[in-house]
């Protein structure tokens, strides 16, 4: 990563109840600039935020949350969200709409590994397109997007967003790997085994690593083809390229 980029720790959104939350600003672009800070954030599920944590989210300027989870996941949330934040739900998986895709990846066990990211972006571009449209269309203030752990669905949306914003590829990879590291704390908090052990084993079976699998998905991402089939119009693309310069 370029020395001008802010590290994952410096970009971290410190909010009680989140362990995998950060600002996507401060990442190096190919033209030598960096992505603007305080506009677009990523995290895991926000349902564990405490009142103090929500205050930190508010103080960061976030006013819209794009929830990438399926309806049955959202229904399991236990805590209300503050009135000052608007939540936009986008079912990024789209399992009911693409059973053939999901049957294939549940059968081979590669769901929740970077080994399915490229296929999802290629075969179901409208799902990530809908998430990006929600980010672009949000009202004034920062936008935070999240799924359950903030790694897979959130990772694919971040991959597409940062590519559209012309972020250097290795900086996109490095940002993804922050989640790989941070999620150890989430599994410990939940009292469940570290999922990364299984992911690493599956990647090894396919002759790669988690980092290189993500790097391969990024390298294979056809941004022009994706844009053409994602449903994103020129105004939304401009909002994404500029990290919502006109509305934030």
Rosetta silent file (secondary structure, phi, psi, omega in degrees, C-alpha in Angstrom):
SEQUENCE: XXXXXXXXXXXXXXXXXXXXXXXXXXXXXXXXXXXXXXXXXXXXXXXXXXXXXXXXXXXXXXXXXXXXXXXXXXXXXXXXXXXXXXXXXXXXXXXXXXXXXXXXXXXXXXXXXXXXXXXXXXXXXXXXXXXXXXXXXXXXXXXXXXXXXXXXXXXXXXXXXXXXXXXXXXXXXXXXXXXXXXXXXXXXXXXXXXXXXXXXXXXXXXXXXXXXXXXXXXXXXXXXXXXXXXXXXXXXXXXXXXXXXXXX
SCORE:     score description
SCORE:     0.000 S_00000001
   1 L     0.000  145.187  178.865    0.000    0.000    0.000 S_00000001
   2 L   -60.008  146.931  178.625    1.141    3.505   -0.719 S_00000001
   3 L   -65.068  -16.936  179.680    2.711    5.360    2.150 S_00000001
   4 L   -80.827  -10.951 -178.774    0.061    8.054    1.705 S_00000001
   5 L   -78.784  143.194  174.290   -2.694    5.643    2.676 S_00000001
   6 L   -80.512  136.400 -178.057   -3.990    5.662    6.225 S_00000001
   7 L   -68.521  166.004  179.206   -3.634    2.243    7.845 S_00000001
   8 H   -57.969  -37.216 -179.215   -6.603    0.165    8.916 S_00000001
   9 H   -67.631  -36.871  179.331   -6.010    1.105   12.546 S_00000001
  10 H   -72.854  -27.290  179.810   -6.015    4.827   11.754 S_00000001
  11 H   -87.688   -3.689 -173.285   -9.186    4.449    9.699 S_00000001
  12 E   -60.493  136.299  170.647  -10.925    2.426   12.407 S_00000001
  13 L   -91.268  107.735 -177.630  -14.370    3.515   13.536 S_00000001
  14 L   -86.912  108.690 -177.765  -14.158    3.093   17.307 S_00000001
  15 L  -147.052  125.007 -176.418  -17.686    2.349   18.499 S_00000001
  16 L   -60.068  118.344 -177.229  -18.656    0.154   21.451 S_00000001
  17 L   113.265   -9.228  177.172  -20.188   -3.006   19.993 S_00000001
  18 L  -121.033  140.645  176.161  -18.223   -3.068   16.743 S_00000001
  19 L  -122.165  -10.239 -173.749  -14.845   -4.708   16.123 S_00000001
  20 L  -130.398   50.171 -174.700  -14.690   -4.632   12.310 S_00000001
  21 L  -122.252  135.482 -179.619  -15.693   -1.066   11.459 S_00000001
  22 E  -160.252  159.921  175.302  -13.705    1.506    9.525 S_00000001
  23 E   -79.891  134.805  175.733  -13.754    4.494    7.249 S_00000001
  24 L   -89.241    7.846  171.776  -13.043    3.738    3.592 S_00000001
  25 L   -79.364  161.031  177.620  -11.498    7.170    3.229 S_00000001
  26 L    86.349    8.423  179.026   -7.750    7.648    3.084 S_00000001
  27 L   -92.075  141.221 -174.954   -7.089    4.884    0.551 S_00000001
  28 E   -74.598  134.115  174.357   -4.686    5.652   -2.318 S_00000001
  29 E   -97.491  164.340 -178.853   -6.069    6.087   -5.815 S_00000001
  30 L   -63.748  -25.972 -177.536   -4.170    5.461   -9.023 S_00000001
  31 L   -86.261    5.702  177.581   -4.045    9.200   -9.748 S_00000001
  32 L    94.600   -9.256  175.711   -2.143    9.913   -6.521 S_00000001
  33 L   -87.455  178.219  175.125   -5.108   11.239   -4.528 S_00000001
  34 E  -124.463  157.471  177.910   -6.848    9.424   -1.688 S_00000001
  35 L   -66.239  141.700 -178.483  -10.486    8.584   -1.102 S_00000001
  36 L   -65.209  144.446  179.796  -12.308   11.232    0.984 S_00000001
  37 L   -90.166  160.156  173.999  -12.776   10.489    4.670 S_00000001
  38 L    75.205   15.261 -176.112  -15.980   10.604    6.688 S_00000001
  39 L  -116.710  -42.718 -177.308  -18.264    9.616    3.806 S_00000001
  40 E  -133.177  129.268 -176.919  -18.384    5.840    3.397 S_00000001
  41 E  -128.016  160.572  174.642  -17.820    3.247    6.127 S_00000001
  42 E  -132.427  154.479  179.047  -18.016   -0.538    6.425 S_00000001
  43 E  -166.186  178.346  166.809  -18.668   -2.801    9.407 S_00000001
  44 L   -83.050 -175.052  179.338  -20.236   -5.961   10.739 S_00000001
  45 L   -53.095  134.095 -176.838  -23.856   -6.069   11.978 S_00000001
  46 H   -88.496    3.326 -175.239  -24.637   -2.988   14.046 S_00000001
  47 H   -65.896  -19.900  179.968  -27.159   -4.719   16.321 S_00000001
  48 H   -89.577    1.174  177.621  -24.563   -5.102   19.078 S_00000001
  49 L   -61.967  134.744  173.033  -23.876   -1.359   19.295 S_00000001
  50 L   -84.924  175.939  176.362  -24.408    0.080   22.756 S_00000001
  51 H   -59.375  -40.018  177.623  -25.836    3.550   23.376 S_00000001
  52 H   -65.577  -38.589  178.070  -22.268    4.811   23.630 S_00000001
  53 H   -63.764  -41.792  177.358  -21.424    3.038   20.386 S_00000001
  54 H   -63.344  -35.388  176.692  -24.321    4.673   18.576 S_00000001
  55 H   -62.590  -38.711  177.620  -23.099    8.060   19.819 S_00000001
  56 H   -65.641  -37.975  176.660  -19.727    7.324   18.220 S_00000001
  57 H   -63.798  -44.030  177.938  -21.480    6.416   14.961 S_00000001
  58 H   -61.929  -44.787 -177.727  -23.444    9.666   15.117 S_00000001
  59 H   -67.076  -23.766  176.084  -20.318   11.675   15.883 S_00000001
  60 L   -75.467   -7.163  177.938  -18.602   10.115   12.853 S_00000001
  61 L    93.599    3.423 -177.424  -21.291   11.772   10.736 S_00000001
  62 E   -74.222  129.824  179.313  -23.057    8.581    9.673 S_00000001
  63 E  -129.336   -8.292  177.770  -26.763    9.084    8.956 S_00000001
  64 E  -132.951  137.806  175.039  -27.578    6.165    6.635 S_00000001
  65 E  -119.990  127.260  175.216  -26.977    2.450    7.085 S_00000001
  66 E  -102.652  111.844 -175.436  -27.200    0.044    4.153 S_00000001
  67 E   -95.758  114.541 -173.309  -27.988   -3.400    5.569 S_00000001
  68 L   -90.430    3.796 -174.369  -26.880   -6.145    3.164 S_00000001
  69 L   -82.226  164.166  177.176  -28.397   -9.077    5.034 S_00000001
  70 L   -74.381  158.229 -178.403  -31.312  -11.284    4.040 S_00000001
  71 H   -55.020  -39.627 -178.531  -34.759  -10.600    5.568 S_00000001
  72 H   -66.928  -30.412  175.962  -34.562  -13.594    7.938 S_00000001
  73 H   -70.179  -45.585 -179.532  -31.258  -12.308    9.313 S_00000001
  74 H   -61.757  -32.232 -178.228  -32.612   -8.811    9.877 S_00000001
  75 L   -67.184  -18.425 -179.390  -35.621  -10.280   11.680 S_00000001
  76 L   -87.597   -3.948  177.267  -33.309  -11.704   14.350 S_00000001
  77 L   -61.292  145.553 -174.595  -32.019   -8.291   15.434 S_00000001
  78 L  -109.154  -17.475 -171.137  -32.839   -7.534   19.044 S_00000001
  79 L  -121.212  139.731  177.789  -32.209   -3.817   19.405 S_00000001
  80 L   -71.612  156.507  176.644  -33.856   -0.762   17.835 S_00000001
  81 L   -99.749  149.456 -176.762  -31.806    1.720   15.840 S_00000001
  82 L   -60.775  155.744 -177.575  -31.813    5.421   16.740 S_00000001
  83 L   -68.728  -21.020 -177.082  -34.307    7.716   15.055 S_00000001
  84 L   -81.193   -6.529 -179.706  -31.538    9.841   13.519 S_00000001
  85 L  -110.854  136.587  176.922  -30.271    6.997   11.334 S_00000001
  86 E   -99.964  129.289  177.170  -32.014    5.762    8.184 S_00000001
  87 E  -105.351  129.944  175.109  -31.661    2.072    7.350 S_00000001
  88 E  -113.955  121.053 -178.216  -31.913    0.875    3.748 S_00000001
  89 E   -93.398  127.987  176.130  -32.234   -2.893    3.362 S_00000001
  90 L  -132.913  113.243  179.256  -30.632   -4.568    0.340 S_00000001
  91 L   -76.268   93.290 -173.741  -30.643   -8.374    0.221 S_00000001
  92 L   -68.269  -35.968 -179.621  -27.203   -8.792   -1.308 S_00000001
  93 L   -63.362  -47.682 -177.333  -27.278  -12.594   -1.449 S_00000001
  94 L    62.456   40.623 -174.664  -30.542  -12.792   -3.377 S_00000001
  95 L   -62.694  -37.868 -179.766  -30.842  -16.497   -2.550 S_00000001
  96 L   -68.044  -26.512 -177.653  -34.530  -16.717   -3.462 S_00000001
  97 L   -90.680  -12.514 -175.975  -33.826  -15.164   -6.852 S_00000001
  98 L  -140.415   59.541 -176.225  -30.798  -17.294   -7.740 S_00000001
  99 H   -61.867  -34.266 -178.726  -31.256  -20.806   -6.306 S_00000001
 100 H   -64.084  -41.757  178.147  -29.036  -22.443   -8.926 S_00000001
 101 H   -61.184  -50.061 -173.951  -26.108  -20.208   -8.010 S_00000001
 102 H   -71.315  -35.746  176.632  -26.482  -20.782   -4.292 S_00000001
 103 H   -58.870  -40.183 -179.551  -27.109  -24.527   -4.554 S_00000001
 104 H   -62.887  -44.266 -175.084  -23.793  -24.809   -6.393 S_00000001
 105 H   -82.668  -25.380  170.659  -21.826  -22.904   -3.774 S_00000001
 106 H   -70.238  -37.089 -178.782  -23.480  -24.498   -0.770 S_00000001
 107 H   -66.334  -40.902 -179.010  -22.724  -27.901   -2.304 S_00000001
 108 H   -87.077   -3.081  173.590  -19.046  -27.192   -2.851 S_00000001
 109 L    78.896    9.773 -173.075  -18.717  -25.502    0.542 S_00000001
 110 L   -91.246   -0.958  172.625  -17.180  -22.305   -0.765 S_00000001
 111 L   -59.211  140.902 -178.945  -19.803  -19.922    0.619 S_00000001
 112 L    75.248   15.651  169.244  -18.130  -17.530    3.098 S_00000001
 113 L  -122.196  158.135  177.309  -14.765  -17.817    1.349 S_00000001
 114 H   -65.183   -8.064 -177.834  -13.300  -15.394   -1.196 S_00000001
 115 H   -72.273   -9.827  176.199  -13.499  -18.230   -3.715 S_00000001
 116 H  -108.051   -5.263 -175.684  -17.110  -17.371   -4.519 S_00000001
 117 H   -59.888  -48.942 -176.057  -16.768  -13.582   -4.719 S_00000001
 118 H   -60.336  -42.700 -179.814  -15.801  -13.430   -8.384 S_00000001
 119 H   -65.239  -39.800  179.242  -18.668  -15.658   -9.479 S_00000001
 120 H   -63.572  -46.090  179.782  -21.196  -13.640   -7.457 S_00000001
 121 H   -64.116  -34.047 -177.495  -20.002  -10.355   -8.945 S_00000001
 122 H   -81.133  -41.835 -173.332  -20.045  -11.832  -12.433 S_00000001
 123 H   -93.027  -24.431 -179.324  -23.291  -13.823  -12.325 S_00000001
 124 L  -127.491   53.537 -174.491  -25.367  -11.678   -9.964 S_00000001
 125 H   -63.379  -25.960 -178.308  -24.117   -8.131  -10.654 S_00000001
 126 H   -66.644  -23.169  179.730  -27.506   -6.609   -9.910 S_00000001
 127 H   -70.411  -49.228  176.414  -27.163   -7.575   -6.228 S_00000001
 128 H   -68.513  -35.520  176.513  -23.995   -5.553   -5.700 S_00000001
 129 H   -58.416  -40.904  179.165  -25.404   -2.902   -8.039 S_00000001
 130 H   -64.965  -38.745  177.970  -28.424   -2.476   -5.754 S_00000001
 131 H   -65.537  -44.008  179.191  -26.157   -2.036   -2.737 S_00000001
 132 H   -66.032  -36.232  176.868  -24.028    0.553   -4.530 S_00000001
 133 H   -62.981  -39.261  178.283  -27.157    2.382   -5.699 S_00000001
 134 H   -64.626  -37.810  176.233  -28.317    2.606   -2.078 S_00000001
 135 H   -65.137  -45.951 -177.871  -24.965    4.105   -1.086 S_00000001
 136 H   -65.284  -35.781 -173.229  -25.088    6.587   -3.963 S_00000001
 137 H   -87.724   -6.298 -176.564  -28.735    7.568   -3.300 S_00000001
 138 L   -61.326  153.612  178.531  -28.451    8.083    0.466 S_00000001
 139 L   -71.478 -175.573 -179.398  -29.241   11.486    1.915 S_00000001
 140 L   -56.314  149.591 -178.573  -26.724   13.891    3.429 S_00000001
 141 L   107.952  172.306  178.390  -24.253   12.479    5.900 S_00000001
 142 E   -74.725  159.534  178.672  -21.989    9.468    5.923 S_00000001
 143 E  -122.134  132.560  174.186  -23.104    5.999    4.848 S_00000001
 144 E  -116.046  128.859  174.978  -22.177    2.763    6.579 S_00000001
 145 E  -114.476  146.131 -175.007  -22.806   -0.573    4.858 S_00000001
 146 E  -154.026  159.753  169.685  -22.703   -3.905    6.640 S_00000001
 147 L  -122.623 -132.001  178.470  -23.683   -7.556    6.536 S_00000001
 148 L   -87.419  -58.873 -179.584  -23.336  -10.025    9.428 S_00000001
 149 L   -97.600  -15.812 -179.269  -19.581  -10.230    9.926 S_00000001
 150 L    81.457   25.986 -176.630  -18.581   -7.441    7.548 S_00000001
 151 L  -119.613  -53.365 -170.260  -16.357   -9.660    5.412 S_00000001
 152 L   -86.691  -67.251  178.050  -18.080  -11.413    2.484 S_00000001
 153 H   -63.133  -45.620  176.052  -21.080   -9.404    1.302 S_00000001
 154 H   -61.852  -37.319  179.840  -19.541   -6.239    2.665 S_00000001
 155 H   -65.957  -38.550  178.323  -16.240   -7.275    1.087 S_00000001
 156 H   -68.880  -40.895  178.101  -17.748   -7.689   -2.373 S_00000001
 157 H   -64.620  -41.333  177.790  -19.509   -4.323   -2.199 S_00000001
 158 H   -64.035  -41.302  178.565  -16.254   -2.718   -1.021 S_00000001
 159 H   -56.552  -48.379 -178.918  -14.322   -4.421   -3.832 S_00000001
 160 H   -67.884  -45.362 -178.999  -16.694   -2.977   -6.446 S_00000001
 161 H   -60.132  -48.786 -176.039  -16.959    0.454   -4.825 S_00000001
 162 H   -69.544  -31.034  174.750  -13.217    0.913   -4.405 S_00000001
 163 H   -67.384  -44.827  177.565  -12.536   -0.296   -7.934 S_00000001
 164 H   -60.165  -36.122  178.885  -15.048    2.198   -9.318 S_00000001
 165 L   -80.609    4.254  174.567  -13.330    4.876   -7.201 S_00000001
 166 L    65.300   35.698  175.837  -10.012    3.861   -8.836 S_00000001
 167 E   -74.555  143.995  179.153   -8.311    2.773   -5.620 S_00000001
 168 L   -57.628  134.253 -175.193   -4.998    0.992   -6.062 S_00000001
 169 H   -54.069  -43.727 -177.695   -5.630   -2.784   -6.166 S_00000001
 170 H   -68.236  -25.133  174.809   -3.232   -3.694   -3.374 S_00000001
 171 H   -71.433  -33.648  175.868   -4.895   -1.108   -1.130 S_00000001
 172 H   -66.239  -43.456  177.156   -8.233   -2.836   -1.803 S_00000001
 173 H   -61.246  -46.540 -178.469   -6.662   -6.170   -0.856 S_00000001
 174 H   -61.303  -39.252  178.165   -5.123   -4.676    2.283 S_00000001
 175 H   -63.250  -42.864  178.074   -8.472   -3.226    3.344 S_00000001
 176 H   -60.021  -40.790 -176.489  -10.117   -6.645    2.970 S_00000001
 177 H   -68.645  -20.783  172.758   -7.406   -8.270    5.070 S_00000001
 178 H   -59.557  -41.941  178.658   -8.172   -5.873    7.928 S_00000001
 179 H   -65.359  -39.430  178.449  -11.498   -7.696    8.270 S_00000001
 180 H   -57.061  -40.945  179.616   -9.778  -11.081    8.214 S_00000001
 181 H   -74.542  -46.292 -173.906   -7.715   -9.951   11.193 S_00000001
 182 H   -65.671  -28.802 -173.250  -10.420   -8.057   13.061 S_00000001
 183 H   -70.252  -15.886  174.532  -12.969  -10.856   12.955 S_00000001
 184 H   -57.313  -37.588  179.043  -11.003  -12.982   15.396 S_00000001
 185 H   -68.240  -34.899  178.871  -12.268  -10.613   18.079 S_00000001
 186 H   -66.642  -46.562  179.962  -15.871  -11.028   16.885 S_00000001
 187 H   -61.658  -38.474  178.882  -15.768  -14.831   17.034 S_00000001
 188 H   -64.424  -41.329  178.665  -14.249  -14.635   20.511 S_00000001
 189 H   -62.562  -39.056 -178.578  -16.999  -12.241   21.634 S_00000001
 190 H   -81.592  -10.590 -179.845  -19.679  -14.572   20.271 S_00000001
 191 L    70.477   33.865  179.903  -18.012  -17.627   21.782 S_00000001
 192 L  -121.346  159.271  179.183  -17.810  -19.481   18.467 S_00000001
 193 L   -61.115  149.689  178.615  -14.854  -21.069   16.642 S_00000001
 194 L   -67.073  115.764 -178.065  -12.794  -18.772   14.443 S_00000001
 195 H   -63.516  -23.317 -175.175  -14.238  -19.169   10.941 S_00000001
 196 H   -63.661  -26.674  178.895  -10.920  -18.243    9.381 S_00000001
 197 H   -61.880  -46.560  179.326   -9.514  -21.676   10.210 S_00000001
 198 H   -67.410  -40.816  179.990  -12.094  -23.354    7.938 S_00000001
 199 H   -62.357  -44.634  179.530  -11.707  -20.675    5.250 S_00000001
 200 H   -62.173  -39.096 -179.783   -7.935  -21.086    5.188 S_00000001
 201 H   -65.876  -42.418  178.863   -8.321  -24.864    4.905 S_00000001
 202 H   -65.610  -41.085  177.672  -10.735  -24.590    1.977 S_00000001
 203 H   -63.181  -40.848  179.243   -8.492  -22.120    0.202 S_00000001
 204 H   -62.680  -37.725  177.662   -5.527  -24.437    0.715 S_00000001
 205 H   -61.345  -27.550  179.900   -7.502  -27.306   -0.835 S_00000001
 206 L   -99.336   15.357  173.109   -7.875  -25.104   -3.922 S_00000001
 207 L    73.821   28.436 -178.726   -4.172  -24.254   -4.006 S_00000001
 208 L  -146.315 -175.272  174.265   -4.441  -20.709   -2.705 S_00000001
 209 L  -120.128  168.258  178.233   -4.739  -18.564    0.409 S_00000001
 210 H   -59.914  -42.741 -179.587   -7.535  -16.328    1.599 S_00000001
 211 H   -65.090  -44.521 -178.034   -5.537  -13.254    0.615 S_00000001
 212 H   -72.221  -29.152  176.089   -4.643  -14.584   -2.823 S_00000001
 213 H   -66.566  -41.581  176.124   -8.209  -15.768   -3.452 S_00000001
 214 H   -65.923  -42.719  179.920   -9.458  -12.257   -2.793 S_00000001
 215 H   -60.122  -38.675  179.191   -6.639  -10.842   -4.919 S_00000001
 216 H   -68.042  -40.592  177.802   -7.668  -13.163   -7.776 S_00000001
 217 H   -62.369  -40.115  178.183  -11.328  -12.112   -7.520 S_00000001
 218 H   -65.761  -44.791 -178.301  -10.232   -8.481   -7.677 S_00000001
 219 H   -64.036  -31.987 -177.976   -7.924   -9.063  -10.647 S_00000001
 220 H   -87.191   -5.502 -176.210  -10.713  -10.844  -12.538 S_00000001
 221 L   -70.140  115.149  178.738  -13.313   -8.157  -11.773 S_00000001
 222 L   -90.017   92.772 -172.447  -14.435   -6.670  -15.077 S_00000001
 223 H   -64.536  -37.072  179.534  -15.542   -3.258  -13.884 S_00000001
 224 H   -67.075  -43.295  177.084  -16.846   -2.162  -17.288 S_00000001
 225 H   -64.879  -39.007  178.138  -18.861   -5.339  -17.720 S_00000001
 226 H   -62.555  -48.309 -178.842  -20.116   -5.062  -14.171 S_00000001
 227 H   -59.206  -40.722 -177.645  -21.238   -1.463  -14.629 S_00000001
 228 H   -64.606  -27.824 -175.895  -23.035   -2.350  -17.857 S_00000001
 229 H  -111.914    3.115 -173.764  -25.080   -5.066  -16.135 S_00000001
 230 H   -88.581  -17.280 -176.072  -25.403   -3.653  -12.614 S_00000001
 231 L    88.776    4.106  179.994  -28.177   -1.137  -13.230 S_00000001
 232 L   -81.948  129.414  178.182  -26.018    1.806  -12.161 S_00000001
 233 L   -92.778  178.607 -174.857  -26.590    5.005  -14.146 S_00000001
 234 H   -63.440  -38.951 -179.421  -24.089    7.798  -14.779 S_00000001
 235 H   -64.244  -42.476  179.138  -25.203    9.939  -11.835 S_00000001
 236 H   -67.796  -38.921  177.596  -24.813    7.068   -9.398 S_00000001
 237 H   -62.256  -40.162  177.545  -21.444    6.136  -10.843 S_00000001
 238 H   -64.526  -39.375  177.550  -20.253    9.710  -10.378 S_00000001
 239 H   -62.681  -38.534 -179.964  -21.467    9.648   -6.774 S_00000001
 240 H   -72.245  -41.983  179.460  -19.523    6.445   -6.179 S_00000001
 241 H   -60.539  -36.196 -175.852  -16.350    7.663   -7.904 S_00000001
 242 L   -97.410    6.312 -175.985  -16.334   10.815   -5.771 S_00000001
 243 L    55.633   45.533  172.216  -17.479    9.136   -2.552 S_00000001
 244 L    65.544   41.743 -177.130  -20.736   11.142   -2.638 S_00000001
 245 L   -58.515  -32.724 -174.973  -19.135   14.551   -3.011 S_00000001
 246 L   -81.035  -18.437 -173.132  -22.409   16.237   -3.979 S_00000001
 247 L  -115.627   -8.412 -174.682  -24.515   14.985   -1.082 S_00000001
 248 L  -108.277    0.000    0.000  -22.161   14.796    1.903 S_00000001
